[in-house]
Amino acid sequence: MYDKPAKKSLGQHFLHDAYFLNQMLHYLAPQQQDAFVEIGPGSGCLTDHLVSQVGCLTAIELDRDCVAHLKQKYEGMKHVSVIESDFLTFDCHQLAERSAPFRWVGNLPYNVSVPILLKLVDHTTLIQDALFLVQKEVSQRCCAQVGEKHYGRLGIVLQCVFSVSQVCEVPPEAFSPPPKVDSAMFILKPLEDSKAHYLQHPQFSKVLTRCFSHRRKTMRKIFQGVISDDQWDALGVDSQLRPEMIHRDLFYRIACCLGDHKE
């Protein structure tokens, strides 16, 4: 039994509710041949279920108290590896030496969930699918489509390489300690026809950042003096629209139009 309190500095909120743990297992449907990576296993509430159901499990945890607890608990289980590391600095190429691609899962700390997700964008070859539990607002941003309230840079970047779908909301009382906001689970699956080349364009990220830093302005206002009326027409973009109404394909056209333009 893990008896240490959750660490606020690490954004820890341990999922303890049996119903929602079973919901995670339901959506994962783990099989004996599966190889899993769990980000932030914490005290091991979900891990305890996975170790008996999968062929390989790598758990990456920053909290040394949790790491010591997990290593003691799973001592002698050769198919389980517990790695003490901050996932944001962890070299994912270490995983490539094993049986990739992996199935990924995690109750991600609220304070670093977005950078974790953005890091995974660069490692799609290691991902078969993923189920993550995050703050509800982050899940909404990940899943948002054009024209929706939460549509923005995070969702656009993820959806260049993944299909993203929210599957379940989780109330604060399912955690210990309970957070002040609702949470949600969502699933990522790599796209066969991905737009990874969008993300590699040197202007694409800059265009997204510029646009969603001024999301209440029209595209014409945002790029005033940079993109001409004739260029807007050639791009096929209605420059009177705001960024929330622009599809990622059009943002890529804008990035290509700007090219190596220096302001």
Secondary structure, DSSP 8 states (H G I E B T S, - for coil): ---S---GGGT--EE--HHHHHHHHHHH---TT-EEEEE--TT-TTHHHHTTT-SEEEEEE--HHHHHHHHHHTTT-TTEEEEES-TTT--THHHHTSS-SEEEEEE--GGGHHHHHHHHHTTGGGEEEEEEEEEHHHHHHHH--TTSTT-SHHHHHHHTTEEEEEEEEE-GGGEES--SS-EEEEEEEE-TT--HHHHHSTTHHHHHHHHHTSTTS-HHHHTTTTS-HHHHHHHT--TTS-GGG--HHHHHHHHHHHTT---
